[in-house]
Amino acid sequence: QVTIYDEDGLRVCTVDFANRLWKVGIEYDGREHQIDPRRRDRDSLVAIRVAALGWRVPRITQGLLRSPRELVGHIRTAFEQQGWRG
C-alpha cells in the first residue's frame, strides 16, 4: 500500500499499489465499497482530490479481475496518460 500526500504533506489517501514517479495508483474496490453509500461518497471525494494532484488511480472491481487483459489495458492507459511510452 502507498500513501498519497497533498502539496502540504497531508495524507489524502492510501492506495493498494502505486508508482510515485508516474503518479499512477491502483485501488481495489471490494463489495463494501459498492454497497455502503457513505463509503462510496468518501471514495468519490478522495478520487477528486487525488486527480487534482495529478494522479491517475483506476478503480478495480472483482469483475475486472476475471479479465486480466482488460485490467492490464486500463493500467497501461493510466501510465500512458501520465506520459509513459512503454
Secondary structure, DSSP 8 states (H G I E B T S, - for coil): -EEEE-TTS-EEEEESEEETTTTEEEEE--HHHHH-HHHHHHHHHHHHHHHHTT-B--EE-HHHHT-HHHHHHHHHHHHHHTT---
